[in-house]
Structures are given as C-alpha cells and as structure tokens.
Amino acid sequence: MNVIPVGPIHPVLKEPIRIKLLVEGENVVGSEIEMGYVHRGIEKIIEGKHYLKGIHLVERVCGICSYIHTVTYAECIEKISGIITPDKGRYLRVITTELERIHSHLIAAAVYNLTMEHETLGIWCLNARENVMDLLEMITGNRVNMGYNVVGGVRVDINKEMIDKIYKKIEDLREDVKNLMEVFKSGPAIGLRSKGIGKIDYKVIMKTRAAGPIARACALPESDWRLRHKTYKELNFKPVWEEGGDNYARMMVRHEEIFTSIELIEKALELYMETGGDIRVKADIKGGYGEWRYEAHRGEVVYKIGITNGGIVKKLLVRTPSVMNMESYKYMLKTCPTISDAVTTYASIDPCVSCTERTIILKDRKSGKEIPYTQYKNQKNKK
C-alpha cells in the first residue's frame, strides 16, 4: 500500500488541506485528512468583545459563505433578546442570502468542472457568477465581506432602480444556468466521470450526519433547515433533491438549487414591495444563552451564543456543515476506481476548510476526561 499526498497546496484545492490517499496501484482504499493550516481561533477571539465587533469577526469565518454567518449570528442574538426584525429586513436577508448561495454553488460547479479538466464549462460558471457578485455589491456595497447585517435587521435599503436591476440580472442568470445544466447533463465525459462515482446512501448520511447537498443527493430533502425558518415558510419554500447519491447527483442538486434561489429572490422582492416600515429596529440586547440553526450553502450551520445584558459575548460555539460532510468522504472512496476519481469526489463535497477549522476537544468515552491530541494520535497510529 502506498500513500499519495494531495495538498496542502494543490491546483484543485481552494484552501490548504492535506489529503493522504491510501492506494494499491490505482485503486483508492482509504484516506486521511490533515487540517490546521488556516485555524484562526475566532471563537476564542470573540469572547469578551462587544456583539457589534463579533458580527464583523464571524463574517470572516469563511470567505465564500461569509454572509450566512452574520445572518445566523444576528438571528441567534435576536432570539435571545426577543428582538423582532421588521418584515422588510427579513426579506432583504433572504435576497442577499440566496444570492450568496447562488455564487457559492457556481464556484462549486466551476471547481468540480475544472477538476475534471472541463475548463470551458468551469469558466462559464465563473462568468455567470460575476453577475451575482455585481448584485451583491450593488445591494450591500461589497462583494465578499459585506458588512450588511446588524442585529435587528440590515444596514441599508434598496430602491426601485436596484429592484429593476435585480429582476433583469436574475432572469439573465436563469438562462445562463439552463445552458450550463444542459452541457453538464449531456456531456459524455462528465457522465463517465460522475455517475456512479463517489456513491453513498442515506445510511452513510445517518452515520456521518452529512448535510446540505450531500444529504439531499441521497433523497433527504428534510435535511434543508430552510423548511423550519419563518421567512422561508412564508415564501412557500420547497427543497430539491436527487436519489443517486453520487458525484453527479450532488452537482445536480446544486444546479437545481440555483433555480430555487432565483424563485425565492423573486418572491421576496414581491413581498418586500408590498411591505412598508423600516429595515431594522433598535437592538435592546438582553443577556442569556441561545442556539440558532440556518441552512448554509453546504448544509446546516449552528451558532450557540452566551451574551450579557451589556452586549458582551461570553461564549461562542460554531459548528459548520463541512465537518460532517468531510467525514462522509471515506465512504465515497469505496466507489472511486482511480486516484483522479478520488480527487473529483473530494471536489463534489464542496468543503469549506476555513469553516471547518474549529476547536476540537477530545474526550475519553468511559472516563469523560479530556485527551491531549498527541496521545490520541499515538493511539490511532498503534491501531
């Protein structure tokens, strides 16, 4: 048995991570993932800081899905303090959240296509994404770390001219994604490299708690936390899902979710135009502990926050979906006949390494005592 290292710096990796593929010839028989290259300790840094500083810190947990972290953080504090966000603010949050979801899915599709060396389709995805980034910049003033959310609503409103531009751009985007999907579905090379590759079923999802498009590609639409969100219920949200459980199904879920996001944006705009009032309310922070879940672009994200009456964050715990999604990778490898298939399967997970770099505490199951990582690693190597 040999070890083929991929990373930490590699052309197919968006972020630094080391994947050790255990191979016998061309057959991949296992893997080990080494992390820690981009851990920044944001949860610890935020302790003792004012919640207004905290929202800027959590936006930097991830670069691709930065906005969803501020939404989850803000709505968790709103839950603790009993703050009711105005309807216009809620609809604007949906619009910007779904625009970011589209841009995230288009990046995932681009990286997957480039990993398969389908450069033309990969670049088309990135070109389509630029229209989405233009809209995010127009609405929030920024393309990535937007600084748009506040506890109690959002910072700035939109006007009639912006609304017209949003409608125009998303209609153009709908046509672009239809073309991208047609090429993806009909391309013989894509089908050969995707269908039946990296296949898992719902049993693996239950075992690993994989989330997002990974779970919905295994016929688990109920995994989408937007079904439980008040605003999405108003918008009559319906999740998309596939049954294949392979690379092809995971990518198809992401393509189809783009159309769902476009429909949600259109519905939110309609309700926004029918609604009066402000986009935010004054935040009267009350102390306490709370938990909030949201459907990030890769699955369920969880925030647990402890805060004082003065708005000082005592504790922050963040769990992101890539933690569970990457755990399912070793099961996907069982249907990866070659090393190149193992690499494209990793890309099909669309993991966010920055999000995943959380603090981990290891405990002995019997005694409940904490175990130093070096001791855990030595025990694992002996096995």
N, C-alpha and C positions, 0 to 999 in steps of 0.2 A: 504493500500500500504506500502511495506517495501523497505528498501534500502540495497542492497548487495554491499559492497565495494570490489573492486579488485585493489590492489596496495596500496601505491606506490611501495612497494617491494613485488613481487609475482613471483612464478616459471615460469609463462607463459609470463612475460613481459621482453623484452630485456633491457628496460630502465625504470627509475622510472616515473610513471604517476598514477594518481588515477582515476579509472572509477567507478562511482556510478550507479549501475544498479537499476532502479526502477521496482519492481516486484510485481505481485499479484499471490501468490502461486509460481508456476514455470514459469508463463508467464511473459516475459520481456515487459514492456510497455513504457519504456523510459530510458534515460541515461544522466548523466552529467559527463563531463571530466574536471578534475582539473590538471593544469600544473604549471610549475615554479620551478620544482625540479632541473633542470640542466641548467637553464638560466645563460649564462656567459657574455653577453653583448659584443660579438665580434665586432659587427658593430660599437659600440661606441669606443672600444679599438683601432680599426684600424685608426680612424680619427687622422690626423696629423702625421701619420707614413709613411715612405717611402714604395713605392709599392712592393719592394723586401721583406720587412718584412710582408707586407699584404698578400702575397701569402702563406706564412707559417701559418698565422693566419686563413685564410679561409679554409685551409686544415683540420683545427680542428673544423670546424662547425659540422662535422659528422665523426664518426669512421668507418662506413660501406661504405659510398659513399664519402670518403674524396677526392678522385682524381677528381671526376666530378666538385667539387667546384673550384679546381685550374684551370681546363680547362676553365670553364665559366668566371672566374675572368680574366685569361690571355687573352682570346679572346675578352672580353669586352674592355680591355685596348688597345689591338691591333686594334680594331675598332676605338677607339677614336684617336689613334696616327697614323693611316694609315699604320701600320706595316703589311707586307705580310709575313706570315710564310712559310718557304720552304716546298715543297711537302713531302719530307721525314719526316719532323717534323709532318706534318698533319697526315700522315699515321700511324706514331708511336703513336700519340694521340688516333687515332681510335682503334688501337690494345689494348692499355692499358685501354681505356675507356670500351671497350666491355668485356675484361677480368674481370674488376671490376663489370660490370653489371651481368656477369655470377655468380660471387661469391656472390653478393647481392641476386640474385634470388634463389640460392641454400640455403642461410641462411633462406630466407623467407619460402621456401618449408620445410626446416628442422623444423623451429619453428612451422609451421602450423601442420605438422605431429605429432610432439611431443605434441602439444596442444590437439590433438585428441587421444593421448596415443598410437600412432603407432610409438613406439620407434625405431623399426628396420628400417623403411623407413627414419625416421629422421636422424639416424646415418649414413645411406648410403649416404644421401645428403651431410652431413658434410665431409664424406670421399672423395666424388667426388670433393668437394670444395678445398680440400688440394692441388690437382694437379694445380688448378688455382692459388692458393696463391704461390705455388712454382714458377710458371711462372712469376708472378708479382715481386717476389723477385729477380729472375734472371735478369729481364729486368731493373728494377729500383733500386735494392739494398735494398728495404724494402717491407714489406708485407701490411702495413696499410697506415701510413702517409709516402708517397713515396718520396716526395720532387723532383719529376721528371719534372714537368712543369716549364717553365720560360716564361716570356713574349717574344715572338719571336720564340718559338719552344720548344724543350725538352733538357734536360741536357746531356744525353749520348746516343750513338748509339748502335745498336745491330750488331752481326757478324753472319757468316754462321752457326757456331755451335749452336748459340742460335735459329736461324731460324729453323733449323732441329728439335731442341727440342720442339719448339712451335708447329710445324706441328704434331709431334708424340703425344704430350700431348693432343692436342685438338681433335685428332682422337680417342684417348682412351676415352676422355671425352664424345664425341658424343655417343659412345657405352654405357657408364655408364648412361647417361641421358635417352637414349632409354629404358633401363631396368627400371629406376626409373619411367618413364612415364607409362610404361606398368603396373607396380604394382599399380600406382596411379589410372589409368583408370579402372583397372579390380577389384580393392579391393572393396568388398561389403560394408564394414564398412565405407570406405572413401566416397563412393557414397551416403550412407544413411545419413552421417553427413554433406555432402557438397552440393548435388544437391537440388536446391530449397530453400536453407538456405541463409539468408543474401541477398536476391534478390532485386535489384534495376533496373531501366531502364534509358534510355537516358534523360528523363525529370528530373530525380534527378541529373544526371551529369550536365545538363544545369543550374540547380538551385544552386548547390553547387560548380560548377566548378572543380569537382573531376578530376584527371588527371592520366596519366600513365596506368598501367594495370587495374586500376579500370574503367577508361573510355573505354579502348579497350575491356574489357569484356562485355561492353554494346554496341558493334558494332560501335565504333567510332575510326576507325584506323587513321583518320586525326588528332587525338589528339597528335600523335607522332611528336615531333619537329625535329627529325632527317630527316624528309621529307623536311625540309626547310634549312638544313645545306649543305653547298657547298661540303664538302668531302663526305658526305653520298649520295649525288646526283650522284657523280662520281662512287660510289660503287653500284649504282642502288638499293638502299635500298627499301625494301617493308615491311611495318609493318604487324604484325599478330594481329588477333582479334577473339573474340568469341561473341556469341549472348546471352548467358544465363543470364549474369548479377548477378550470384550468387557466392558463395564461390568457387565452382568447376570451373566455368569459369575463375575467377581471377587467380586461381592457374594454370590452363591450359595455360593461356596467358604467364605466367612466364616460364613455362616449354618450350613452343614453342619458346619464345624469346631467350632462350639459344641456340637453333639451328640456329636462325637468327644471333646471335652474333658470333657463330663459323664461319658461312659463310662470315660474314663481315671481320673477322680477316684474313681468307684465301685470300679474295680479296685484302685487304690492304697489305698483305705480298707480293702478286704478283706485285702490283703497286710499292711497296717500292723497290723490287729487280730490277725493270725496270728503276728506277729513280736515277739520280745522284745528286750531290750537297751536301749542308750542312744540318744539322738537326735543325739549329737555325740561326737567324740573330741578329745583334746588335740592342738593343731596344732603339730607339730615342723617348723618351716619350714627347708627346705634350699635353698641358692642354686642358681640356674640360669635357663635360658630355656625358655619353653614357649608353646604355642598351643592354644587351645580354641575349638570352634565349638558353637553351640547354635541351635535353631530359635526365634528370637524371633517375636513376633506378626506381624511384617511380613516375615519371612524370616531368612536366615542372618546371625547376628551373630558376629564373630570378635574374640577377645582374644589379644594377644601381650604377654607379660609377662616382664620380666627382674627377678629379685629376688635379694637377698643372703642369706647364712646367718642374718643377724640379723633378716631380715624387712623390709628396706628395699627399696622398689620403685625399681629403677634406670631402667626404661623401661616405658611402657605405650602400646600402639597398639590402637585400637578401630576396627573397620570395621562399620558398620551397614547393614542392607538397603535403607534408603530412598535411599542414594547411587545404587545401581544401578536401583532402581525408578523414580526420577525421571528417569533417563536415557531410559527407555522412553517417557516422556510425549510426546516429539516425534513418535514413530511412531504413537501412538494418535490424534494430532490429524488424521491423514490421513482418518479416518472420523468426524470431528466436523463436521457440516454447519453448525453455528451457534456463536456465542460462548457461549451458555448451555450447550451440549453440551460445550464445551471445559472449562468450569468444573466440571461434574458429573464429567467424566472425571478431572480432577485429584483430586477427592474420592474417586473409586473406587480410586485408588492407595493412599489412606490413608497419606500420607507423614508421617514424624515429623521435623520440621525441627530440633528440638533435637538429636536423634540424628545428623542429617546434618551438623551444623556441626562438622566435623572439620578438622584442619590438612591442607592440601594442598600438596605440593611439586611444582612443575612442572619437568620436565627436558627438554632437547633430545634427541630420539631419536638423532641422529647423534653428537653430542659427549658426551652424558651429563651436561652441565653444567646447574646449576640456572638457571631463568629467572625474573626478577622478574615479578610478576603484571602490573605496568603495561606491561612490554614485550610479554607475551603478549596482553593486551587490545588494544594498539595493532595488533599483527599480525592479530588476529582482525577488528578493525574495517576494516582495509585490504582484507581478503578479501571 
